[in-house]
Amino acid sequence: MGWIAVMVLVLVSITVDVLWIDIERKRWSWLNNSTKLQLAIFLGAFSVVSGVIYYVMS
């Protein structure tokens, strides 16, 4: 699978989990008081770290 496809898959799955699936805020409760900018920075940093891990392991 291409590197960009993996990044898109990781970013979409985390975004869906944070914004849609975790309605009761049990897994991501530490993000409750975050602004939209902080949430975007977190998701971006998470995707970059995931990409680095994927690249190093492949």
Contacts in CASP RR format, 6 or more apart in sequence:
PFRMAT RR
TARGET T0000
AUTHOR 0000-0000-0000
METHOD contacts of the structure
MODEL  1
MGWIAVMVLVLVSITVDVLWIDIERKRWSWLNNSTKLQLAIFLGAFSVVS
GVIYYVMS
3 51 0 8 1.000
3 54 0 8 1.000
3 55 0 8 1.000
6 50 0 8 1.000
6 51 0 8 1.000
6 54 0 8 1.000
7 47 0 8 1.000
7 50 0 8 1.000
7 51 0 8 1.000
7 54 0 8 1.000
10 46 0 8 1.000
10 47 0 8 1.000
10 50 0 8 1.000
10 51 0 8 1.000
11 43 0 8 1.000
11 44 0 8 1.000
11 47 0 8 1.000
14 43 0 8 1.000
14 46 0 8 1.000
14 47 0 8 1.000
15 43 0 8 1.000
17 27 0 8 1.000
17 28 0 8 1.000
18 28 0 8 1.000
18 31 0 8 1.000
18 39 0 8 1.000
18 43 0 8 1.000
22 28 0 8 1.000
25 32 0 8 1.000
31 38 0 8 1.000
31 39 0 8 1.000
31 42 0 8 1.000
34 42 0 8 1.000
END
